[in-house]
Amino acid sequence: MSTDPRIHFRAVDVARRYIDRAMDLPDGCVERVFLEFDAERIMRAAEAADQRQKEAHDSLPLHGVAVSLKDLFDETGIVTSAGSPFLRGRAPACEDAKVVSALKAAGAFTCGRTNMSELGFTGLGLNPCFGSPANVIDPARIPGGSSSGAVASVGLGLCDAALATDTGGSVRIPAALNGLYGFKPTRATISTKGLFSVCPSFDTVGFIARSMHMCTRLQAVLSGQCLAPRKIKSLDGLHVGLVASPLAEGLDTQVSADFDRSMQAIRDAGAIIAPVSEPVLCHSATFLGTICSYETTALIGGYLEGLKETGDPYVVQRILKSTEVTSKEMEEARSKRVEAIRAFKEMAGKFDILIAPTVPTVAPLLEDVDSNPEKFGCQLSQNTRAVNWVDGCAATVPMNPHGMPGTGLMLIGRAGRDWHVLEMASLIDKVIAPARLKG
């Protein structure tokens, strides 16, 4: 009998377990999480993963890992509709997105296409066209987005990880609001070839998982970089910058309490925390929005008439506002961004890691968002979009145990410091774990 562990672990067994779990969910739940969930296709994908492992000389790094795909990534023969009923009339993709090919080559298999805010346009995660996924901790609250189906697929235990995107927080917002882990790499680290892009200057491939370790494994495969060896064993003596202004302002009671408790745990571990203010981060709301509006108009302006008929009214309203941005305003915003990246790089270089709450509030109640989506959308992305504005990388780890409103701690680094941020996030996650239990 062979003792090779590769023979005894099969992707098809993983796939069957997740399919069975999906079938046990209440009626309508799967349809709100996934825009496409085909059990037969998932099993074929798992069989192909097992075949690739069988033919490989060594163990594939992601063999048997089930990954859901946000409805922005091309898959051969599947329509990429970006969560929009109007775009379901597009032609199917001719080939897989580069990241999808990389996942398969590494032994992973795809297990469904996840729902999202239409065109990725809001951080709320709602989609009135197809139905909205529920927050996995409290169904009365919004899931956060735009990667709402992605976070639900992980939170409900229907896959190991979700491949998603982060333009202004679409990975980190839902991860934080649902008590999960997320990572937004440096934008240029992972290929966006085969991605339905609405804002190329900021669109970033990222992922949501139930552990930082899984995020690290995905980063290694999708970036094409070797997994960096661990260098930091403890927080003792490390300098942590608390981005007090503007990222630690306007916190609600729950986030403030969880953040204070997490910071105390980090201090108790020997870290030296110093508050820092970086004015350029305050520009993210205005100037990031200007650039995104201009680029979005150029890329999807041709769909506008069709979207008016079938799209989410809130999304259509925001797209219409985007068409008002001029080229002069866009150039000014890009100039401001160059200055911001330079200033942030200088500031971040003075610390071992920067920290802030991922989102300043717990997930709003659905009934409250219905009356004022604009207010809550801007509030939820207040902190996350600042990182995209300065081309940084960031991870979010949960500050609250499951069964309570989800809150996240964001670990931030300058461009190119992905491995360092992942390492620090894993270490800090272990440090604040006892604080989570006490909470």
C-alpha positions as CSV (number, residue, x, y, z in Angstrom):
1,M,0.0,0.0,0.0
2,S,1.3,3.4,-0.9
3,T,2.1,5.9,1.9
4,D,2.1,8.9,-0.5
5,P,-0.4,11.4,1.1
6,R,-1.2,12.8,-2.3
7,I,-3.1,9.5,-3.1
8,H,-5.2,9.6,0.0
9,F,-6.3,13.2,-0.2
10,R,-8.7,13.9,-3.1
11,A,-10.2,17.1,-4.4
12,V,-13.3,15.3,-5.4
13,D,-14.0,14.5,-1.7
14,V,-13.6,18.1,-0.8
15,A,-15.9,19.1,-3.6
16,R,-18.6,16.6,-2.6
17,R,-18.5,17.9,1.0
18,Y,-19.0,21.5,0.0
19,I,-21.8,20.6,-2.5
20,D,-23.6,18.6,0.2
21,R,-23.3,21.5,2.6
22,A,-24.7,23.9,0.0
23,M,-27.7,21.6,-0.6
24,D,-28.4,21.6,3.1
25,L,-28.9,25.4,3.3
26,P,-32.3,26.9,3.4
27,D,-34.1,27.5,0.1
28,G,-32.9,30.5,-1.8
29,C,-29.7,30.9,0.1
30,V,-27.3,29.4,-2.5
31,E,-29.0,31.4,-5.2
32,R,-28.2,34.6,-3.3
33,V,-24.6,33.7,-2.7
34,F,-23.8,32.3,-6.1
35,L,-24.8,33.5,-9.6
36,E,-23.6,30.2,-10.9
37,F,-23.3,27.0,-8.8
38,D,-23.3,23.9,-10.9
39,A,-22.5,20.7,-8.9
40,E,-21.6,18.7,-12.0
41,R,-19.1,21.3,-13.2
42,I,-17.6,21.6,-9.7
43,M,-17.1,17.9,-9.6
44,R,-15.4,17.9,-13.0
45,A,-13.1,20.7,-11.9
46,A,-12.2,18.7,-8.8
47,E,-11.5,15.6,-10.9
48,A,-9.2,17.7,-13.1
49,A,-7.4,18.9,-10.0
50,D,-6.8,15.4,-8.9
51,Q,-5.6,14.4,-12.3
52,R,-3.1,17.3,-12.3
53,Q,-1.8,16.2,-8.9
54,K,-1.5,12.6,-10.1
55,E,0.6,13.8,-13.1
56,A,2.8,16.2,-11.0
57,H,6.2,15.1,-9.7
58,D,5.7,17.0,-6.4
59,S,2.7,17.9,-4.3
60,L,0.9,20.9,-5.9
61,P,0.8,23.8,-3.5
62,L,-3.0,24.2,-3.6
63,H,-4.1,20.7,-4.4
64,G,-7.8,20.3,-3.3
65,V,-8.3,23.9,-2.3
66,A,-11.8,24.9,-3.3
67,V,-12.0,28.6,-4.5
68,S,-15.1,30.5,-5.4
69,L,-14.8,33.2,-8.0
70,K,-16.3,36.7,-7.9
71,D,-18.3,37.3,-11.1
72,L,-15.6,39.5,-12.5
73,F,-13.1,36.8,-13.5
74,D,-13.2,35.1,-16.9
75,E,-13.7,31.4,-17.1
76,T,-13.7,29.6,-20.4
77,G,-17.2,29.2,-21.8
78,I,-18.8,31.3,-19.0
79,V,-20.3,34.7,-19.3
80,T,-18.6,37.3,-17.0
81,S,-21.5,39.6,-16.0
82,A,-20.1,41.6,-13.1
83,G,-23.3,41.0,-11.1
84,S,-25.4,42.7,-13.8
85,P,-28.4,41.2,-15.5
86,F,-27.8,43.4,-18.5
87,L,-24.3,42.0,-19.0
88,R,-25.5,38.4,-19.0
89,G,-26.0,38.9,-22.7
90,R,-22.3,39.2,-23.3
91,A,-20.4,36.4,-25.1
92,P,-18.8,33.7,-23.0
93,A,-15.1,34.1,-22.2
94,C,-12.7,32.4,-24.6
95,E,-10.1,31.6,-22.0
96,D,-9.6,31.7,-18.2
97,A,-8.3,34.8,-16.5
98,K,-4.6,34.5,-15.7
99,V,-5.3,34.1,-12.0
100,V,-7.8,31.3,-12.6
101,S,-5.3,29.4,-14.7
102,A,-2.7,29.8,-12.0
103,L,-5.1,28.4,-9.4
104,K,-5.8,25.4,-11.5
105,A,-2.2,24.8,-12.3
106,A,-1.5,24.8,-8.5
107,G,-4.1,22.1,-7.9
108,A,-7.0,24.2,-6.8
109,F,-10.5,23.9,-8.3
110,T,-13.2,26.5,-8.8
111,C,-16.5,26.0,-7.1
112,G,-19.0,28.6,-8.3
113,R,-19.3,32.2,-9.3
114,T,-20.3,34.6,-6.5
115,N,-22.8,37.4,-6.3
116,M,-21.7,41.0,-5.8
117,S,-22.8,44.6,-5.9
118,E,-23.6,45.3,-9.5
119,L,-20.4,46.2,-11.4
120,G,-18.6,46.3,-8.0
121,F,-19.9,49.8,-7.5
122,T,-20.7,49.9,-3.7
123,G,-19.3,48.6,-0.5
124,L,-22.7,47.6,0.7
125,G,-22.8,44.3,-1.0
126,L,-26.4,44.5,-2.0
127,N,-27.8,43.3,-5.3
128,P,-31.5,43.9,-5.8
129,C,-31.4,42.3,-9.2
130,F,-30.4,38.8,-8.1
131,G,-31.0,39.1,-4.3
132,S,-28.4,39.9,-1.7
133,P,-26.4,37.5,0.3
134,A,-26.9,37.7,4.1
135,N,-24.3,38.8,6.6
136,V,-23.1,35.4,8.0
137,I,-23.0,36.7,11.6
138,D,-26.3,38.6,11.6
139,P,-28.7,38.3,8.7
140,A,-30.4,41.5,9.7
141,R,-27.3,43.4,8.7
142,I,-25.7,44.1,5.3
143,P,-22.9,41.7,4.2
144,G,-20.6,44.4,3.0
145,G,-19.2,44.5,-0.6
146,S,-18.8,44.6,-3.3
147,S,-17.6,41.0,-2.7
148,S,-20.7,40.0,-0.8
149,G,-21.2,36.5,-2.3
150,A,-17.5,35.9,-2.0
151,V,-17.5,36.5,1.8
152,A,-20.7,34.5,2.2
153,S,-19.3,31.5,0.3
154,V,-16.4,31.4,2.8
155,G,-18.4,32.3,5.9
156,L,-21.0,29.6,5.2
157,G,-18.4,27.0,4.7
158,L,-19.0,26.4,1.0
159,C,-15.4,26.7,-0.1
160,D,-11.9,27.2,1.4
161,A,-11.3,30.7,0.0
162,A,-12.8,33.3,-2.3
163,L,-11.0,35.1,-5.1
164,A,-12.3,38.6,-5.2
165,T,-11.3,42.2,-6.1
166,D,-10.6,45.3,-4.0
167,T,-10.8,48.7,-5.7
168,G,-11.6,50.7,-2.5
169,G,-12.2,48.0,0.0
170,S,-14.3,45.3,-1.6
171,V,-12.3,42.5,0.0
172,R,-11.6,44.0,3.4
173,I,-15.0,45.5,4.1
174,P,-17.0,42.3,3.8
175,A,-14.2,40.2,5.5
176,A,-14.3,42.5,8.5
177,L,-18.1,42.8,8.7
178,N,-18.3,39.0,8.7
179,G,-15.5,38.1,11.0
180,L,-13.2,36.7,8.4
181,Y,-9.7,37.3,7.0
182,G,-8.9,39.2,3.9
183,F,-5.8,40.4,2.0
184,K,-5.4,43.2,-0.6
185,P,-2.0,42.9,-2.2
186,T,-0.1,45.7,-3.9
187,R,-2.0,46.4,-7.1
188,A,0.7,45.4,-9.5
189,T,1.6,42.1,-7.7
190,I,-1.1,39.9,-9.2
191,S,-2.2,39.9,-12.8
192,T,-5.6,41.4,-13.7
193,K,-5.6,39.8,-17.2
194,G,-9.1,38.4,-17.8
195,L,-10.6,40.6,-15.1
196,F,-13.7,42.7,-15.8
197,S,-12.2,46.0,-14.8
198,V,-14.1,49.2,-14.0
199,C,-11.1,51.2,-12.6
200,P,-7.7,49.9,-13.7
201,S,-5.8,52.4,-11.6
202,F,-7.1,50.8,-8.4
203,D,-8.7,47.4,-9.2
204,T,-6.7,44.8,-7.3
205,V,-7.1,41.0,-7.1
206,G,-7.5,39.9,-3.5
207,F,-8.9,37.0,-1.4
208,I,-11.0,36.2,1.6
209,A,-10.5,33.1,3.8
210,R,-10.9,31.7,7.2
211,S,-7.2,32.1,8.1
212,M,-4.3,34.3,7.3
213,H,-2.4,31.1,6.4
214,M,-4.7,30.5,3.5
215,C,-4.3,34.1,2.3
216,T,-0.5,33.6,2.4
217,R,-0.8,30.4,0.3
218,L,-2.9,32.1,-2.3
219,Q,-0.6,35.1,-2.4
220,A,2.4,32.8,-3.1
221,V,0.7,31.1,-6.0
222,L,-1.1,34.1,-7.6
223,S,1.9,36.5,-7.3
224,G,4.3,33.8,-8.7
225,Q,6.7,34.6,-5.8
226,C,8.3,32.1,-3.4
227,L,6.7,32.0,0.0
228,A,8.9,34.3,2.1
229,P,10.5,32.7,5.1
230,R,9.4,34.0,8.5
231,K,11.7,36.6,10.0
232,I,9.8,38.1,12.9
233,K,9.2,35.9,15.9
234,S,7.5,38.4,18.3
235,L,6.2,42.0,18.5
236,D,8.7,42.8,21.3
237,G,10.4,46.1,20.5
238,L,8.6,46.6,17.1
239,H,7.3,50.0,16.2
240,V,3.6,50.1,15.3
241,G,2.1,53.2,13.8
242,L,-1.6,53.8,14.8
243,V,-3.0,55.9,11.9
244,A,-5.1,58.0,14.2
245,S,-6.0,60.6,11.7
246,P,-8.1,60.0,9.7
247,L,-8.5,56.2,10.1
248,A,-9.2,56.0,13.8
249,E,-11.8,58.8,13.8
250,G,-15.6,58.4,14.0
251,L,-15.6,54.8,15.3
252,D,-18.7,53.4,16.7
253,T,-18.9,52.0,20.3
254,Q,-18.3,48.3,19.3
255,V,-15.4,49.0,16.9
256,S,-13.8,51.4,19.4
257,A,-13.9,48.8,22.2
258,D,-12.6,46.0,20.1
259,F,-9.8,48.2,18.7
260,D,-8.7,49.4,22.2
261,R,-8.7,45.8,23.4
262,S,-6.6,44.7,20.4
263,M,-4.1,47.6,20.8
264,Q,-3.7,46.7,24.5
265,A,-2.9,43.1,23.5
266,I,-0.3,44.4,21.0
267,R,1.3,46.6,23.7
268,D,1.3,43.7,26.2
269,A,3.3,41.7,23.6
270,G,6.0,44.3,23.7
271,A,5.2,46.5,20.7
272,I,5.7,50.3,20.9
273,I,2.6,52.0,19.5
274,A,2.7,55.6,18.4
275,P,-0.1,57.6,16.9
276,V,0.6,59.1,13.5
277,S,-1.3,61.4,11.2
278,E,-1.0,61.5,7.5
279,P,-3.0,64.3,5.8
280,V,-2.7,62.7,2.3
281,L,-5.0,59.9,3.3
282,C,-7.8,62.4,3.8
283,H,-7.8,63.0,0.0
284,S,-8.8,59.5,-0.9
285,A,-12.6,60.1,-0.8
286,T,-12.5,62.9,-3.3
287,F,-9.6,62.1,-5.6
288,L,-9.9,58.3,-5.7
289,G,-13.6,58.8,-6.6
290,T,-12.6,61.2,-9.4
291,I,-10.2,58.8,-11.0
292,C,-12.6,55.9,-10.7
293,S,-15.4,57.9,-12.1
294,Y,-13.4,58.9,-15.2
295,E,-12.1,55.4,-15.9
296,T,-15.5,53.8,-15.3
297,T,-17.2,56.1,-17.8
298,A,-14.6,55.2,-20.4
299,L,-15.0,51.5,-19.8
300,I,-18.7,50.9,-19.3
301,G,-20.3,54.1,-20.6
302,G,-21.5,52.2,-23.6
303,Y,-23.7,50.0,-21.4
304,L,-25.4,52.9,-19.7
305,E,-28.7,52.9,-21.6
306,G,-29.1,49.2,-21.0
307,L,-28.2,49.5,-17.3
308,K,-30.9,52.2,-16.9
309,E,-33.5,49.6,-17.8
310,T,-32.4,46.6,-15.8
311,G,-29.8,47.8,-13.3
312,D,-29.7,48.6,-9.6
313,P,-31.1,52.2,-9.4
314,Y,-28.4,53.2,-6.8
315,V,-25.6,51.9,-9.0
316,V,-27.1,53.6,-12.1
317,Q,-27.3,56.9,-10.2
318,R,-23.6,56.7,-9.2
319,I,-22.6,55.9,-12.8
320,L,-24.5,58.9,-14.1
321,K,-22.6,61.1,-11.6
322,S,-19.4,59.6,-13.0
323,T,-20.0,61.0,-16.4
324,E,-19.7,64.5,-15.0
325,V,-16.0,64.2,-14.3
326,T,-13.7,66.1,-16.7
327,S,-10.3,65.2,-18.0
328,K,-8.8,68.2,-16.2
329,E,-10.2,67.0,-12.8
330,M,-8.9,63.5,-13.5
331,E,-5.3,64.8,-14.3
332,E,-5.4,66.8,-11.1
333,A,-6.4,63.8,-9.1
334,R,-3.6,61.7,-10.6
335,S,-1.1,64.3,-9.8
336,K,-2.3,64.4,-6.2
337,R,-2.0,60.6,-6.0
338,V,1.7,60.7,-7.0
339,E,2.3,63.1,-4.2
340,A,0.3,61.0,-1.8
341,I,2.1,57.8,-2.6
342,R,5.4,59.5,-2.0
343,A,4.3,61.0,1.3
344,F,2.8,57.7,2.5
345,K,5.9,55.7,1.6
346,E,8.1,58.1,3.7
347,M,5.7,57.9,6.6
348,A,5.2,54.1,6.5
349,G,9.0,53.5,6.4
350,K,9.3,54.8,9.9
351,F,7.3,51.9,11.4
352,D,7.4,48.1,11.3
353,I,3.6,48.1,10.5
354,L,0.7,50.5,10.5
355,I,-2.6,49.6,12.1
356,A,-6.2,51.0,12.0
357,P,-9.7,49.6,12.2
358,T,-10.7,48.1,8.9
359,V,-14.1,49.6,9.0
360,P,-15.2,52.3,11.5
361,T,-18.6,50.7,12.2
362,V,-20.2,47.3,12.5
363,A,-22.3,46.3,9.6
364,P,-25.4,48.6,9.4
365,L,-28.9,47.1,9.6
366,L,-30.5,46.5,6.2
367,E,-33.5,48.7,7.1
368,D,-31.2,51.6,7.9
369,V,-29.2,51.3,4.6
370,D,-32.4,51.3,2.6
371,S,-33.1,54.8,3.6
372,N,-29.6,56.3,3.0
373,P,-27.2,54.0,1.0
374,E,-24.9,56.9,0.0
375,K,-24.2,57.7,3.7
376,F,-23.3,54.2,4.7
377,G,-21.4,53.4,1.5
378,C,-19.0,56.3,2.1
379,Q,-18.6,55.5,5.8
380,L,-17.8,51.8,5.3
381,S,-15.0,52.5,2.8
382,Q,-13.5,55.4,4.7
383,N,-10.4,53.5,5.9
384,T,-10.0,50.9,3.2
385,R,-10.0,53.2,0.2
386,A,-7.2,55.2,1.8
387,V,-4.9,52.2,1.3
388,N,-5.8,51.9,-2.4
389,W,-5.3,55.6,-2.8
390,V,-1.6,55.4,-1.8
391,D,-1.1,52.0,-3.6
392,G,-0.5,50.2,-0.3
393,C,-1.2,46.6,0.7
394,A,-3.3,45.6,3.7
395,A,-4.7,42.6,5.6
396,T,-7.7,42.5,7.8
397,V,-8.0,40.1,10.8
398,P,-11.1,39.7,13.0
399,M,-11.2,41.6,16.3
400,N,-14.5,40.0,17.5
401,P,-15.5,36.3,18.0
402,H,-18.2,34.8,15.8
403,G,-21.7,35.4,17.1
404,M,-21.1,39.1,17.6
405,P,-21.0,42.0,15.1
406,G,-17.9,41.6,13.0
407,T,-15.1,44.1,13.3
408,G,-11.7,44.0,11.7
409,L,-8.1,45.2,12.5
410,M,-6.3,46.4,9.4
411,L,-2.5,45.9,9.0
412,I,-1.1,48.3,6.4
413,G,2.2,48.5,4.5
414,R,3.5,50.5,1.6
415,A,3.6,49.1,-2.0
416,G,5.7,46.0,-2.3
417,R,5.6,45.0,1.4
418,D,3.1,42.3,0.8
419,W,5.1,39.5,2.5
420,H,5.9,41.6,5.4
421,V,2.3,42.6,5.9
422,L,1.1,39.0,5.7
423,E,3.7,38.0,8.3
424,M,2.8,40.8,10.7
425,A,-0.9,40.0,10.2
426,S,-0.4,36.4,11.1
427,L,1.7,37.3,14.2
428,I,-0.7,40.0,15.4
429,D,-3.7,37.7,14.8
430,K,-2.2,35.3,17.3
431,V,-1.5,38.1,19.8
432,I,-5.0,39.5,19.7
433,A,-6.7,36.1,19.8
434,P,-6.9,36.0,23.6
435,A,-8.4,39.5,23.5
436,R,-11.0,38.3,21.1
437,L,-12.0,35.5,23.5
438,K,-12.2,37.9,26.4
439,G,-14.5,40.1,24.3
